[in-house]
Amino acid sequence: MSIQPFTIAIPQEELDDLQQRLGQTRWPDEVADAGWDYGSNLNYVKELVDYWQTSFDWRSQERMLNAFPHFRTTIDGVGIHFLHVRGKGPHSMPLVLTNGWPSSFVELLKVIPMLTDPARYGADPADAFDVVVPSLPGWTFSDRPTQPGMTSTRIADLWSRLMSEVLDYPRFAAQGTDIGGTVTSALGRFHANRIIGIHLDFPTLGLSAPDLSEQEQAYVAKLGRWQATEGGYAHLQSTKPQTLAYGLNDSPAGLAAWIVEKFRAWSDCDGEVERRFTKDQLLTNISLYWLTQTINSANRLYYENAHAPHTPLGKGERVEVPCAFALFGNRESPLPSLPRALAERAYNVQRWTKMPRGGHFPAHEEPELLVEDLRTFFRPLR
């Protein structure tokens, strides 16, 4: 399997088309004093779209992105885009990072230099990593799957081959958040012989055991209530993603509203999204979805996972590779504290860290906290 260097170069006609569409946005109405209660706030989305049209400089962001080494390869007929940055240390550990939704590889850019060159940040060079950041199939510059079945488990198979066969790392570490955590869990479960350890923000296995403790039952019940009030996006993307796609792929304002609501709701920003993300940062991520036309193919991963045949863990079975959990504060804010015992039903938990701050996008919100936790967890596994 060959590797080709890749450069992001969006055709100017795509940018011109975006400008035209932004200028022709047909705005919906809004209930008086709605705030964000009904979804994305009209005044804020208008402000964001106006900035997108009049001030946002894609070419500047494109140059920033291209400062990192990008590549493409093909595995099992699927084209995979990835970043690969080698560490500056005596024995760099290979580490694959997988983002969640509605993020992209952009979220992980802050942590790459910190992980690959720790000495530059006053840390021990012995903690260096070789960092690989693949774009999930259907995300940004990876191929959009055209056949059903591209599940998190299938993606874990692709990541295993990317790391071991394409990049020649017989064993490697893995970190993932949100839906990227489902891929990372699958790596630990189905590719244990190649995995040094996995680092997660949330358990994706073992939440439905019949003999839960009272504390565990309370957690699962509260999680269910959160899904009923905040999980509409996931239900729609798991059931009828194609219907949603016509609007999101045709209206940049609609796409911005769909994504920015989650960045506000899920980050540790006290309801002010720009306390954590600048407009440029928000729009770089949104623009990647728009310019690559991948919001539909990204959303489809929810459908594929929901409709895949499941092989639940058997009684007493768990992921036995070393596992760490980093629980970022706002990630759990709607819920009671996640019981460690619940995670230990499904994972060999060796590190458990409750972070003082941060939310759904830890690599962007609190890169120092995330990097230090990764260094500490993987240090004895080197």
C-alpha positions as CSV (number, residue, x, y, z in Angstrom):
1,M,0.0,0.0,0.0
2,S,1.6,3.3,-1.1
3,I,1.5,6.6,0.6
4,Q,1.1,9.9,-1.3
5,P,1.8,13.3,0.1
6,F,-1.4,15.4,0.1
7,T,-2.0,19.2,0.0
8,I,-5.3,20.8,0.7
9,A,-6.2,23.0,-2.3
10,I,-9.8,24.0,-2.5
11,P,-10.8,25.2,-6.0
12,Q,-11.7,28.9,-6.1
13,E,-15.0,28.1,-7.7
14,E,-16.0,26.3,-4.5
15,L,-15.2,29.3,-2.4
16,D,-17.1,31.6,-4.9
17,D,-20.2,29.3,-4.7
18,L,-20.0,29.4,-0.9
19,Q,-19.9,33.2,-0.9
20,Q,-23.0,33.3,-3.1
21,R,-24.9,30.9,-1.0
22,L,-24.1,32.8,2.2
23,G,-25.4,36.0,0.7
24,Q,-28.7,34.3,-0.3
25,T,-29.5,32.8,3.1
26,R,-33.2,32.7,3.8
27,W,-33.5,33.1,7.5
28,P,-36.2,31.4,9.7
29,D,-38.2,33.1,12.3
30,E,-37.6,32.7,16.1
31,V,-39.7,32.9,19.2
32,A,-39.1,36.0,21.3
33,D,-36.4,35.7,23.9
34,A,-35.7,32.1,22.8
35,G,-32.0,32.2,23.5
36,W,-30.7,28.8,22.7
37,D,-33.6,26.9,24.2
38,Y,-35.1,25.9,20.8
39,G,-31.7,25.3,19.2
40,S,-29.1,27.6,17.6
41,N,-29.8,31.2,18.4
42,L,-30.9,33.2,15.4
43,N,-28.8,36.4,16.2
44,Y,-25.7,34.4,16.8
45,V,-26.0,32.3,13.6
46,K,-26.5,35.5,11.6
47,E,-23.4,37.0,13.2
48,L,-21.4,33.8,12.4
49,V,-22.6,33.7,8.8
50,D,-21.9,37.4,8.3
51,Y,-18.3,36.8,9.5
52,W,-18.0,33.7,7.3
53,Q,-19.0,35.8,4.3
54,T,-17.2,39.1,5.0
55,S,-14.1,38.3,7.2
56,F,-13.2,34.6,7.3
57,D,-10.1,33.9,5.2
58,W,-10.2,30.3,4.0
59,R,-6.8,30.6,2.2
60,S,-5.2,31.7,5.4
61,Q,-6.6,28.7,7.3
62,E,-5.6,26.4,4.4
63,R,-2.0,27.5,4.7
64,M,-2.1,26.8,8.4
65,L,-3.5,23.3,7.8
66,N,-0.9,22.6,5.1
67,A,1.9,23.4,7.6
68,F,1.3,19.9,8.9
69,P,2.3,16.9,6.9
70,H,-0.7,15.4,5.2
71,F,-0.9,12.0,3.3
72,R,-3.3,9.7,1.6
73,T,-3.3,6.0,1.2
74,T,-5.8,3.3,0.2
75,I,-6.7,0.4,2.4
76,D,-9.3,-2.3,1.3
77,G,-10.4,0.1,-1.5
78,V,-11.0,3.0,0.9
79,G,-8.9,6.2,0.5
80,I,-7.7,7.4,3.9
81,H,-6.4,10.9,4.6
82,F,-4.1,11.2,7.6
83,L,-1.5,13.4,9.3
84,H,1.8,11.8,10.4
85,V,4.3,13.6,12.5
86,R,7.3,11.8,13.9
87,G,8.4,12.4,17.5
88,K,11.6,14.1,18.6
89,G,12.6,11.7,21.3
90,P,14.9,8.6,21.8
91,H,12.1,6.1,21.5
92,S,8.9,7.7,20.3
93,M,5.7,5.7,20.9
94,P,3.3,5.5,17.9
95,L,0.0,6.9,18.8
96,V,-3.2,7.2,16.7
97,L,-5.7,9.9,17.6
98,T,-9.3,9.7,16.5
99,N,-11.7,12.7,16.8
100,G,-15.4,12.7,17.5
101,W,-18.4,14.4,15.9
102,P,-19.0,17.1,14.8
103,S,-15.3,17.7,14.9
104,S,-12.5,16.9,12.5
105,F,-8.7,16.5,12.5
106,V,-8.5,20.2,13.1
107,E,-9.5,19.7,16.7
108,L,-6.3,17.7,17.3
109,L,-3.8,20.2,15.8
110,K,-2.9,21.8,19.2
111,V,-1.8,18.6,20.8
112,I,0.4,17.3,17.9
113,P,3.5,19.4,18.6
114,M,3.1,18.9,22.3
115,L,3.0,15.1,21.9
116,T,5.8,14.9,19.3
117,D,8.2,17.4,20.7
118,P,7.8,17.4,24.5
119,A,11.2,19.1,25.2
120,R,10.0,22.2,23.4
121,Y,7.3,22.5,26.0
122,G,9.6,21.8,29.0
123,A,8.7,18.1,29.3
124,D,10.8,14.9,29.1
125,P,11.9,14.0,25.5
126,A,11.4,10.4,26.6
127,D,7.7,11.0,26.5
128,A,7.7,11.7,22.7
129,F,5.1,10.1,20.4
130,D,4.9,9.5,16.7
131,V,1.4,10.9,16.1
132,V,-1.0,9.7,13.4
133,V,-4.3,11.6,12.9
134,P,-6.5,9.8,10.3
135,S,-9.7,11.3,9.0
136,L,-12.6,8.9,9.5
137,P,-14.0,7.5,6.3
138,G,-16.6,10.0,5.2
139,W,-14.8,12.9,7.0
140,T,-13.0,15.7,5.2
141,F,-10.4,14.3,2.8
142,S,-10.9,10.6,3.3
143,D,-13.2,8.7,0.9
144,R,-16.9,8.9,1.4
145,P,-18.2,5.3,1.8
146,T,-20.7,4.3,-1.0
147,Q,-21.6,1.0,0.5
148,P,-23.3,0.2,3.9
149,G,-21.3,-1.3,6.7
150,M,-18.6,1.4,7.5
151,T,-19.0,1.0,11.2
152,S,-16.6,1.9,14.1
153,T,-15.5,-1.7,14.2
154,R,-14.7,-1.7,10.4
155,I,-12.8,1.6,10.9
156,A,-10.8,0.0,13.7
157,D,-9.7,-2.6,11.2
158,L,-8.6,0.1,8.8
159,W,-6.7,1.9,11.6
160,S,-5.0,-1.3,12.6
161,R,-3.8,-1.9,9.0
162,L,-2.8,1.8,8.5
163,M,-0.6,1.7,11.6
164,S,0.9,-1.8,11.2
165,E,1.0,-2.4,7.4
166,V,1.2,1.1,5.9
167,L,3.3,2.9,8.6
168,D,5.1,-0.2,9.9
169,Y,4.2,0.1,13.6
170,P,3.8,-3.5,14.8
171,R,2.3,-2.2,18.1
172,F,0.8,1.2,18.9
173,A,-1.2,3.3,21.3
174,A,-4.6,4.8,20.6
175,Q,-6.7,7.7,21.9
176,G,-10.2,8.7,21.0
177,T,-13.1,10.8,22.1
178,D,-16.8,10.5,21.5
179,I,-17.5,8.5,18.3
180,G,-13.7,8.3,17.9
181,G,-13.8,6.5,21.3
182,T,-15.9,3.8,19.8
183,V,-13.2,3.2,17.2
184,T,-10.5,3.2,19.9
185,S,-12.5,0.8,22.0
186,A,-12.8,-1.5,19.0
187,L,-9.1,-1.4,18.5
188,G,-8.6,-2.5,22.1
189,R,-11.2,-5.2,21.8
190,F,-10.5,-6.7,18.4
191,H,-6.8,-5.8,17.8
192,A,-5.4,-6.3,21.3
193,N,-2.2,-8.0,19.9
194,R,-1.3,-4.7,18.3
195,I,-2.4,-2.3,21.0
196,I,-0.2,-0.9,23.7
197,G,-3.1,0.8,25.5
198,I,-6.1,2.9,24.9
199,H,-7.1,6.3,26.3
200,L,-10.8,7.3,26.3
201,D,-13.1,10.0,27.5
202,F,-16.2,7.8,28.0
203,P,-17.0,4.0,28.1
204,T,-18.7,2.8,24.9
205,L,-19.1,-0.8,26.1
206,G,-20.7,-2.4,29.2
207,L,-23.5,0.2,29.9
208,S,-26.4,-2.3,29.8
209,A,-25.4,-5.1,32.3
210,P,-28.4,-6.5,34.1
211,D,-26.8,-6.5,37.6
212,L,-26.0,-2.8,37.9
213,S,-25.6,-1.3,41.3
214,E,-27.9,1.4,42.6
215,Q,-25.3,4.1,41.7
216,E,-24.8,2.6,38.2
217,Q,-28.6,2.4,37.6
218,A,-29.0,6.0,38.6
219,Y,-26.2,7.0,36.1
220,V,-27.8,5.0,33.2
221,A,-31.2,6.4,34.0
222,K,-29.9,10.0,34.0
223,L,-28.0,9.3,30.8
224,G,-31.3,8.1,29.2
225,R,-33.0,11.3,30.2
226,W,-30.2,13.3,28.7
227,Q,-30.5,11.4,25.5
228,A,-34.2,12.1,25.4
229,T,-33.7,15.9,25.7
230,E,-30.3,16.5,24.0
231,G,-29.8,13.4,21.8
232,G,-32.2,14.3,18.9
233,Y,-29.3,14.8,16.6
234,A,-28.0,11.3,17.2
235,H,-31.5,9.8,16.9
236,L,-32.0,11.5,13.5
237,Q,-28.5,10.7,12.3
238,S,-29.0,7.0,13.4
239,T,-32.4,6.7,11.6
240,K,-32.8,9.1,8.6
241,P,-29.5,10.8,7.9
242,Q,-30.2,11.1,4.2
243,T,-33.3,13.3,4.8
244,L,-31.2,15.6,7.0
245,A,-28.4,15.8,4.3
246,Y,-30.5,17.7,1.7
247,G,-30.6,20.7,3.9
248,L,-27.1,20.6,5.4
249,N,-25.4,19.9,2.1
250,D,-27.3,22.7,0.4
251,S,-27.3,25.5,3.0
252,P,-24.0,26.7,4.6
253,A,-26.1,28.6,7.2
254,G,-28.0,25.4,8.0
255,L,-24.7,23.5,8.4
256,A,-23.2,26.2,10.6
257,A,-26.3,26.1,12.8
258,W,-26.3,22.3,13.1
259,I,-22.6,22.2,14.2
260,V,-22.2,25.3,16.3
261,E,-25.1,24.4,18.6
262,K,-23.1,21.3,19.7
263,F,-19.8,23.3,20.1
264,R,-21.7,25.6,22.5
265,A,-23.7,22.9,24.3
266,W,-20.9,20.4,24.8
267,S,-17.8,22.6,25.5
268,D,-16.9,24.0,28.9
269,C,-17.9,27.6,27.8
270,D,-20.7,28.6,30.3
271,G,-23.0,29.2,27.4
272,E,-20.6,31.5,25.5
273,V,-19.1,29.4,22.7
274,E,-16.5,32.0,21.9
275,R,-15.0,31.6,25.3
276,R,-13.5,28.4,24.0
277,F,-13.5,28.8,20.2
278,T,-12.9,31.8,18.0
279,K,-15.1,32.3,14.9
280,D,-12.1,31.4,12.8
281,Q,-11.7,28.1,14.6
282,L,-15.4,27.3,14.4
283,L,-15.6,28.2,10.7
284,T,-12.4,26.3,9.8
285,N,-14.1,23.1,11.0
286,I,-17.5,24.0,9.5
287,S,-15.8,24.9,6.2
288,L,-14.1,21.6,6.0
289,Y,-17.4,19.8,6.1
290,W,-18.9,22.2,3.6
291,L,-16.1,22.3,1.1
292,T,-15.6,18.5,1.1
293,Q,-19.4,17.9,1.1
294,T,-18.9,15.3,3.9
295,I,-21.6,16.2,6.5
296,N,-23.9,13.4,5.2
297,S,-21.1,10.8,5.0
298,A,-19.9,11.8,8.5
299,N,-23.4,11.7,10.0
300,R,-24.0,8.2,8.4
301,L,-21.5,6.6,10.8
302,Y,-24.3,7.0,13.4
303,Y,-26.6,5.0,11.2
304,E,-24.0,2.3,10.4
305,N,-23.2,1.8,14.1
306,A,-26.9,1.7,15.1
307,H,-27.8,-0.9,12.4
308,A,-24.7,-3.1,12.7
309,P,-24.9,-6.6,14.2
310,H,-23.7,-6.3,17.7
311,T,-21.5,-8.8,19.5
312,P,-21.9,-7.8,23.2
313,L,-19.3,-8.6,25.7
314,G,-19.9,-12.0,27.3
315,K,-20.2,-12.4,31.1
316,G,-16.8,-11.6,32.6
317,E,-15.4,-10.5,29.2
318,R,-13.8,-7.1,28.9
319,V,-11.2,-5.2,26.9
320,E,-8.0,-6.4,28.5
321,V,-5.4,-4.0,27.1
322,P,-4.5,-1.2,29.6
323,C,-7.1,1.5,29.5
324,A,-7.2,5.1,30.8
325,F,-10.3,7.3,31.2
326,A,-10.0,11.1,31.3
327,L,-13.3,12.5,32.3
328,F,-13.5,16.2,31.4
329,G,-15.8,18.2,33.6
330,N,-18.4,19.6,31.3
331,R,-18.6,16.2,29.4
332,E,-20.4,14.9,32.5
333,S,-22.2,18.0,33.7
334,P,-25.7,16.9,32.8
335,L,-25.1,13.6,34.5
336,P,-24.2,12.2,37.9
337,S,-20.5,11.2,38.2
338,L,-19.7,8.2,36.0
339,P,-19.0,5.3,38.4
340,R,-15.6,3.8,37.8
341,A,-17.0,0.3,38.6
342,L,-19.3,0.7,35.5
343,A,-16.3,1.2,33.2
344,E,-14.4,-1.6,34.9
345,R,-17.1,-4.0,33.8
346,A,-15.9,-3.6,30.2
347,Y,-12.3,-2.3,30.4
348,N,-9.1,-3.0,32.2
349,V,-9.0,0.4,33.8
350,Q,-5.5,1.4,35.0
351,R,-5.9,5.2,35.1
352,W,-9.0,7.3,36.0
353,T,-8.7,11.0,35.9
354,K,-11.5,13.5,36.6
355,M,-10.4,16.7,34.9
356,P,-11.2,20.0,36.6
357,R,-12.4,21.6,33.4
358,G,-12.9,21.0,29.7
359,G,-15.7,19.4,27.7
360,H,-16.4,17.4,24.6
361,F,-13.4,18.7,22.6
362,P,-10.6,18.2,25.1
363,A,-7.7,18.4,22.5
364,H,-8.8,21.9,21.7
365,E,-10.3,23.1,25.0
366,E,-7.6,21.7,27.4
367,P,-4.7,20.4,25.3
368,E,-2.2,20.6,28.2
369,L,-4.4,18.6,30.5
370,L,-5.0,15.9,27.8
371,V,-1.4,15.7,26.8
372,E,-0.1,15.4,30.4
373,D,-2.6,12.6,31.0
374,L,-1.5,10.8,27.9
375,R,2.2,11.1,28.9
376,T,1.5,9.8,32.4
377,F,-0.6,6.9,31.3
378,F,1.6,5.6,28.6
379,R,4.9,6.3,30.3
380,P,5.1,2.9,32.2
381,L,3.8,1.1,29.0
382,R,6.8,2.2,26.9
